[in-house]
Amino acid sequence: MLIQNAVFSLVILILASLIAEPLARFLKLPFVAFLIIIGFLGSELIVHLGFDTGIRASSFNQLVFYVFLPIIIFESAYSINRKALLKCLYPILVLAMPIMLISAGIAAFLIYWGIGHSSGFPVYTALVTGALLAATDPMAVVSHLKRIKAPEEVTTLIEGESLFNDAIAVVLFTTLLSMALSLQGLDNTGSDTPFWFHFINFLKIFFGGLLFGALCGIIGTCLSYILQTRILENVLLVSVAYGSFLIAEDYLMVSGLMAVLASGLIMNKAHEKFIPKEDRQFINYWWQVISFFANAMIFILLGVTITYSMFEERWLAMLIAIAAVLLTRALAIFILLPMMTCKSQNSVGMPTKKVLFWGGTRGAVTVALALSLPVELNAWWTIQSMAFGVVLFTLFVQAPTVPMLLRRTHPTKPNQ
């Protein structure tokens, strides 16, 4: 009966997501925030009633990584405004690559120093935490920005940064987690594996996924030119998204999400060239629907995973993580970004920097990585609690106040 219970539970979750959207709109809170509340209250009620849903916490990792994340990353890459992306590409790449890597290191140091327990929370655990918290998620913020017609530059910078740094953060997290497990003697590579081995492995996973994704995108482009039919094009895109991810991840041992990102961007350009505008609108709408569903399921799973004991026993760790993320984001936006773009024609103005700072929310990828932590890792529950605390803060505090900040920083543009 477990499979029947799981299907029934899935239907209930879908209905819950439908109820959450109008409530979120009425109270002007992020939609995903209500999903977390529904997941939390629903799980508590189900446990109290003794009902077996058929859903197991041990399967959250596979469910999120193999079902939901490929859809979210591919939809972001396929749907993003390519012309606006190219216009802001330099600051976006600076934010998503060097600044993200530096920020992960700074956040790790601040968290390690704040926890102050080198045996219970060693350096390598802090590095894994820094990588886990590095990925930004625009879903909660962009919905607000689009509703008040925010300047295109602001929306593109936030979406573009998340598009690239999500995939990169997953590669960084995977590499650092492997290193942490090897230092604990829990990995096949052994505890004496040199740092350069992990660095080379990072480059292999990163660029290998990028190249394979480009190849999948090129193959998809050729097939797209032949098909040019709405329904078949959607079937093709699903095949490209999941095919590039699965082959890269499970057979080539490179980054599946980098492959999805590259293939999505190439299919974006291909459809702009080969597919009529009205067909592209249909395809975009269909992908928005399934991406909506994937995001909804991830945040409901977050609500299901949250427990009272996290707040009772790990509240201080949560506050340290929130402070570290905010301080690191401030350093990244107000110091590192101007330094690295000072000679560029695409420099970011101070009003936009303020929105980028406060709008750098965490979401689906951070939740997915937190759910994937192996219980053998030192302080895994502390890391998961910190990740959930940061996500809750960004969704319930940062995201709802972004429109207010935007009206102050861009007083005339939102109404244009």
C-alpha positions as CSV (number, residue, x, y, z in Angstrom):
1,M,0.0,0.0,0.0
2,L,3.0,2.4,0.3
3,I,2.9,3.3,-3.4
4,Q,-0.8,4.1,-3.2
5,N,-0.2,6.2,-0.1
6,A,2.7,8.0,-1.8
7,V,0.5,8.9,-4.8
8,F,-2.3,10.1,-2.5
9,S,0.2,12.2,-0.5
10,L,1.5,13.7,-3.7
11,V,-2.1,14.7,-4.7
12,I,-2.6,16.3,-1.3
13,L,0.7,18.2,-1.7
14,I,-0.4,19.5,-5.1
15,L,-3.7,20.7,-3.7
16,A,-1.9,22.3,-0.8
17,S,0.3,24.3,-3.3
18,L,-2.9,25.5,-5.0
19,I,-4.3,26.8,-1.8
20,A,-1.0,28.4,-0.8
21,E,-0.7,30.7,-3.8
22,P,-3.8,32.9,-3.2
23,L,-3.1,33.1,0.5
24,A,0.5,34.3,-0.3
25,R,-0.8,36.8,-2.7
26,F,-3.3,38.1,-0.2
27,L,-0.8,38.5,2.6
28,K,2.0,39.7,0.3
29,L,4.4,37.0,1.4
30,P,6.5,34.7,-0.9
31,F,4.5,31.8,-2.2
32,V,7.2,29.3,-1.2
33,A,7.0,30.6,2.4
34,F,3.4,29.3,2.7
35,L,4.5,26.0,1.1
36,I,7.0,25.5,4.0
37,I,4.3,26.3,6.6
38,I,1.9,23.8,4.9
39,G,4.7,21.1,4.7
40,F,5.5,21.6,8.4
41,L,2.0,21.6,9.7
42,G,0.9,18.8,7.4
43,S,3.8,16.6,8.5
44,E,3.1,17.2,12.2
45,L,-0.6,16.4,11.7
46,I,0.2,13.2,9.7
47,V,2.7,12.0,12.3
48,H,0.1,12.7,15.1
49,L,-2.5,10.7,13.2
50,G,-0.1,7.8,12.6
51,F,-0.7,7.8,8.8
52,D,2.1,6.3,6.6
53,T,2.6,8.5,3.5
54,G,5.0,6.1,1.7
55,I,7.4,9.0,1.4
56,R,10.8,8.4,3.1
57,A,13.4,10.9,4.1
58,S,16.1,8.7,2.7
59,S,14.7,9.2,-0.8
60,F,14.6,13.0,-0.6
61,N,18.0,13.3,-2.0
62,Q,17.3,11.3,-5.2
63,L,13.9,12.8,-5.6
64,V,15.2,16.4,-5.4
65,F,18.3,15.9,-7.5
66,Y,17.0,13.5,-10.2
67,V,13.5,14.8,-10.6
68,F,13.2,18.4,-9.5
69,L,16.5,20.2,-9.9
70,P,17.1,19.4,-13.6
71,I,13.7,20.9,-14.4
72,I,14.4,24.1,-12.3
73,I,17.8,24.7,-13.8
74,F,16.8,23.9,-17.4
75,E,13.7,26.1,-17.2
76,S,15.7,29.0,-15.9
77,A,18.3,28.6,-18.7
78,Y,15.7,28.1,-21.4
79,S,13.3,30.9,-20.3
80,I,15.8,33.7,-19.4
81,N,15.9,36.8,-21.7
82,R,19.0,36.1,-23.7
83,K,19.5,39.6,-24.9
84,A,19.2,41.1,-21.4
85,L,21.5,38.3,-20.2
86,L,24.2,39.1,-22.7
87,K,23.9,42.8,-21.9
88,C,24.6,42.1,-18.2
89,L,26.8,39.0,-18.7
90,Y,30.1,40.3,-17.3
91,P,28.8,41.4,-13.9
92,I,26.7,38.2,-13.8
93,L,29.7,36.0,-14.4
94,V,31.8,37.9,-11.9
95,L,29.0,37.4,-9.3
96,A,28.4,33.8,-10.1
97,M,32.0,32.6,-10.4
98,P,34.9,34.3,-8.6
99,I,32.8,36.2,-6.1
100,M,30.7,33.2,-5.4
101,L,33.8,31.1,-4.7
102,I,35.4,33.8,-2.5
103,S,32.1,34.3,-0.7
104,A,31.8,30.6,0.1
105,G,35.3,30.7,1.6
106,I,34.5,33.8,3.7
107,A,31.2,32.5,4.9
108,A,32.9,29.2,5.9
109,F,35.6,31.1,7.9
110,L,32.9,33.2,9.7
111,I,30.8,30.2,10.5
112,Y,33.8,28.2,11.7
113,W,34.9,31.1,13.9
114,G,31.4,31.7,15.2
115,I,30.8,28.1,16.1
116,G,34.2,27.9,17.8
117,H,34.3,24.1,18.2
118,S,37.1,22.7,16.1
119,S,36.5,19.1,17.1
120,G,32.7,19.0,16.8
121,F,32.7,21.4,13.8
122,P,36.0,21.1,12.0
123,V,37.3,23.3,9.1
124,Y,36.2,20.9,6.3
125,T,32.7,20.9,7.7
126,A,32.6,24.7,7.7
127,L,33.8,24.6,4.0
128,V,30.9,22.3,3.1
129,T,28.5,24.7,4.9
130,G,30.0,27.7,3.0
131,A,29.5,26.0,-0.4
132,L,26.0,24.9,0.6
133,L,25.0,28.5,1.4
134,A,26.6,30.0,-1.7
135,A,23.7,29.3,-4.1
136,T,21.2,32.1,-4.5
137,D,17.5,31.5,-5.6
138,P,15.5,34.3,-7.2
139,M,12.1,32.6,-7.1
140,A,10.7,34.4,-4.0
141,V,12.2,37.8,-5.0
142,V,11.5,37.8,-8.8
143,S,7.8,37.1,-8.3
144,H,7.7,40.4,-6.3
145,L,9.9,42.3,-8.8
146,K,7.7,41.3,-11.8
147,R,4.6,42.2,-9.9
148,I,5.7,45.8,-9.4
149,K,7.4,46.0,-12.8
150,A,11.0,46.3,-11.6
151,P,13.7,47.6,-13.9
152,E,14.9,44.8,-16.3
153,E,18.5,45.2,-15.2
154,V,17.7,44.3,-11.6
155,T,15.6,41.3,-12.5
156,T,18.2,40.1,-15.1
157,L,21.1,40.4,-12.6
158,I,19.3,38.5,-9.9
159,E,18.1,35.7,-12.3
160,G,21.3,35.5,-14.2
161,E,23.5,35.3,-11.1
162,S,21.3,32.5,-9.7
163,L,21.3,30.7,-13.1
164,F,25.0,30.3,-13.1
165,N,26.0,30.1,-9.5
166,D,23.4,27.4,-8.6
167,A,25.1,24.8,-10.9
168,I,28.6,26.0,-9.9
169,A,27.7,25.9,-6.2
170,V,26.5,22.2,-6.6
171,V,29.9,21.3,-8.2
172,L,31.8,23.1,-5.4
173,F,29.6,21.4,-2.7
174,T,30.1,18.0,-4.2
175,T,33.9,18.4,-4.3
176,L,34.2,19.7,-0.8
177,L,31.8,17.1,0.6
178,S,34.0,14.4,-1.0
179,M,37.1,16.0,0.5
180,A,35.4,16.1,3.9
181,L,34.4,12.5,3.8
182,S,37.9,11.5,2.7
183,L,39.4,13.4,5.7
184,Q,37.0,11.4,7.9
185,G,38.1,8.2,6.3
186,L,34.7,7.6,4.9
187,D,35.6,7.9,1.2
188,N,37.2,5.4,-1.1
189,T,39.9,7.9,-2.0
190,G,41.4,7.7,1.5
191,S,42.2,10.4,4.1
192,D,45.7,11.2,2.7
193,T,44.3,12.4,-0.7
194,P,46.2,15.6,-1.6
195,F,44.3,18.9,-2.2
196,W,45.3,19.1,-5.8
197,F,43.5,15.8,-6.5
198,H,40.2,17.4,-5.4
199,F,41.0,20.6,-7.3
200,I,41.6,18.7,-10.6
201,N,38.4,16.7,-9.9
202,F,36.5,19.9,-9.5
203,L,37.7,21.2,-12.9
204,K,36.9,17.8,-14.5
205,I,33.4,17.8,-13.1
206,F,32.8,21.4,-14.0
207,F,34.1,21.6,-17.5
208,G,33.2,18.0,-18.4
209,G,29.5,18.8,-17.5
210,L,29.7,22.1,-19.5
211,L,31.1,20.4,-22.6
212,F,28.7,17.5,-22.5
213,G,25.8,19.8,-22.0
214,A,26.9,21.9,-25.0
215,L,27.0,18.6,-27.1
216,C,23.5,17.7,-25.9
217,G,22.3,21.2,-26.8
218,I,23.7,21.0,-30.3
219,I,22.1,17.6,-30.9
220,G,18.8,19.0,-29.5
221,T,19.1,21.9,-31.9
222,C,19.4,19.6,-34.9
223,L,16.3,17.7,-33.8
224,S,14.4,20.9,-33.0
225,Y,15.0,22.1,-36.6
226,I,13.5,18.8,-37.9
227,L,10.5,18.7,-35.5
228,Q,9.2,22.3,-35.2
229,T,6.0,21.1,-33.5
230,R,4.7,22.4,-30.2
231,I,4.1,19.1,-28.4
232,L,7.1,17.3,-29.9
233,E,9.4,20.3,-29.0
234,N,8.3,19.9,-25.4
235,V,9.0,16.2,-25.4
236,L,12.4,17.0,-26.9
237,L,13.2,19.6,-24.2
238,V,12.3,17.1,-21.5
239,S,14.5,14.5,-23.1
240,V,17.4,17.0,-23.4
241,A,17.0,18.1,-19.8
242,Y,16.9,14.7,-18.2
243,G,19.1,13.0,-20.7
244,S,21.9,15.4,-20.3
245,F,21.7,15.3,-16.5
246,L,21.5,11.5,-16.2
247,I,24.2,10.6,-18.7
248,A,26.6,13.3,-17.3
249,E,25.9,12.5,-13.7
250,D,25.7,8.7,-13.7
251,Y,27.8,7.6,-16.6
252,L,30.4,10.3,-17.4
253,M,30.8,11.3,-13.7
254,V,30.7,15.0,-14.4
255,S,28.3,17.7,-13.3
256,G,24.7,16.9,-14.5
257,L,23.5,20.4,-13.5
258,M,26.3,22.1,-15.6
259,A,25.2,19.9,-18.5
260,V,21.6,21.0,-18.0
261,L,22.6,24.6,-17.8
262,A,24.6,24.5,-21.0
263,S,22.0,22.5,-23.0
264,G,19.2,24.8,-21.8
265,L,21.0,28.0,-22.9
266,I,21.7,26.5,-26.4
267,M,18.1,25.3,-26.8
268,N,17.0,28.8,-25.8
269,K,19.0,30.2,-28.7
270,A,17.9,27.5,-31.1
271,H,14.2,28.0,-30.4
272,E,14.5,31.7,-30.8
273,K,15.8,31.1,-34.3
274,F,13.7,28.1,-35.4
275,I,10.4,28.2,-33.5
276,P,7.6,30.8,-34.2
277,K,6.9,33.3,-31.4
278,E,3.4,31.9,-30.6
279,D,4.8,28.4,-30.3
280,R,7.6,29.6,-28.0
281,Q,5.0,31.3,-25.8
282,F,3.2,28.0,-25.5
283,I,6.4,26.1,-24.7
284,N,7.5,28.7,-22.1
285,Y,4.2,28.5,-20.4
286,W,4.3,24.7,-20.2
287,W,7.8,24.9,-18.7
288,Q,6.7,27.5,-16.2
289,V,4.0,25.1,-15.0
290,I,6.4,22.2,-14.4
291,S,9.0,24.4,-12.9
292,F,6.4,25.8,-10.5
293,F,5.5,22.3,-9.5
294,A,9.2,21.3,-9.0
295,N,9.8,24.3,-6.8
296,A,6.6,23.8,-4.8
297,M,7.5,20.2,-4.0
298,I,11.1,21.1,-2.8
299,F,9.8,23.7,-0.4
300,I,7.0,21.5,0.9
301,L,9.7,18.8,1.5
302,L,11.6,21.5,3.4
303,G,8.6,22.1,5.6
304,V,8.2,18.3,6.1
305,T,11.9,18.0,7.2
306,I,11.9,21.0,9.7
307,T,11.4,20.0,13.3
308,Y,10.9,21.9,16.6
309,S,14.2,20.4,17.9
310,M,16.1,22.3,15.2
311,F,15.0,25.6,16.7
312,E,15.4,24.5,20.3
313,E,18.9,23.0,19.9
314,R,20.5,24.8,17.0
315,W,19.0,28.4,17.2
316,L,22.5,29.9,17.9
317,A,24.0,28.1,14.9
318,M,21.2,29.4,12.7
319,L,21.8,33.0,13.9
320,I,25.6,32.6,13.2
321,A,24.9,31.3,9.7
322,I,22.4,34.1,8.9
323,A,24.9,36.8,10.1
324,A,27.7,35.2,8.1
325,V,25.6,35.1,5.0
326,L,24.5,38.7,5.3
327,L,28.0,40.0,6.0
328,T,29.5,37.9,3.2
329,R,26.9,39.2,0.8
330,A,27.6,42.8,1.8
331,L,31.4,42.3,1.2
332,A,30.6,40.6,-2.2
333,I,28.3,43.3,-3.5
334,F,29.8,46.5,-2.1
335,I,33.5,45.7,-2.2
336,L,34.3,42.7,-4.4
337,L,31.9,43.5,-7.2
338,P,33.1,47.2,-7.7
339,M,36.7,46.0,-7.6
340,M,36.2,43.4,-10.3
341,T,34.0,45.5,-12.6
342,C,35.6,48.9,-12.2
343,K,37.0,48.8,-15.7
344,S,33.9,47.4,-17.3
345,Q,31.3,49.4,-19.2
346,N,28.6,47.3,-17.4
347,S,29.3,48.5,-13.9
348,V,26.5,48.2,-11.4
349,G,25.1,51.4,-9.8
350,M,24.7,51.8,-6.1
351,P,20.8,51.6,-6.1
352,T,21.0,48.2,-7.9
353,K,23.7,47.0,-5.6
354,K,21.4,47.6,-2.6
355,V,18.7,45.4,-4.2
356,L,21.3,42.7,-5.1
357,F,22.5,42.7,-1.6
358,W,19.1,42.3,0.1
359,G,17.6,40.2,-2.8
360,G,20.3,37.5,-2.7
361,T,17.9,35.0,-1.2
362,R,18.6,31.3,-0.7
363,G,16.1,28.6,-1.7
364,A,15.6,25.4,-3.7
365,V,19.3,24.5,-4.3
366,T,20.3,25.2,-0.7
367,V,17.4,23.1,0.5
368,A,18.3,20.3,-2.0
369,L,22.0,20.2,-0.9
370,A,21.0,20.3,2.8
371,L,18.6,17.3,2.3
372,S,21.4,15.4,0.5
373,L,23.9,15.6,3.4
374,P,25.1,12.1,4.5
375,V,24.5,11.4,8.2
376,E,28.1,10.2,8.4
377,L,29.5,13.7,8.0
378,N,30.5,15.5,11.2
379,A,27.8,17.9,12.4
380,W,25.5,17.1,9.4
381,W,22.4,18.0,11.4
382,T,24.0,21.4,12.5
383,I,24.7,22.2,8.8
384,Q,21.2,21.2,7.8
385,S,19.7,23.3,10.6
386,M,21.8,26.3,9.6
387,A,20.8,25.9,5.9
388,F,17.1,25.8,6.9
389,G,17.5,28.8,9.2
390,V,19.1,30.9,6.4
391,V,16.4,29.9,3.9
392,L,13.6,30.7,6.3
393,F,15.2,34.1,7.1
394,T,15.5,35.0,3.4
395,L,12.0,33.9,2.6
396,F,10.1,35.4,5.6
397,V,12.3,38.6,6.1
398,Q,14.3,39.5,3.0
399,A,12.0,38.5,0.1
400,P,8.9,40.3,1.4
401,T,10.8,43.6,2.0
402,V,12.6,43.7,-1.4
403,P,9.7,45.6,-3.1
404,M,9.8,48.3,-0.3
405,L,13.6,48.6,-0.9
406,L,13.2,48.8,-4.6
407,R,10.7,51.6,-4.4
408,R,13.3,53.6,-2.5
409,T,16.3,52.8,-4.7
410,H,14.4,53.1,-8.0
411,P,11.6,55.5,-7.1
412,T,10.4,56.2,-10.7
413,K,11.4,53.0,-12.6
414,P,9.0,50.5,-11.1
415,N,6.0,52.3,-12.5
416,Q,7.3,52.7,-16.0
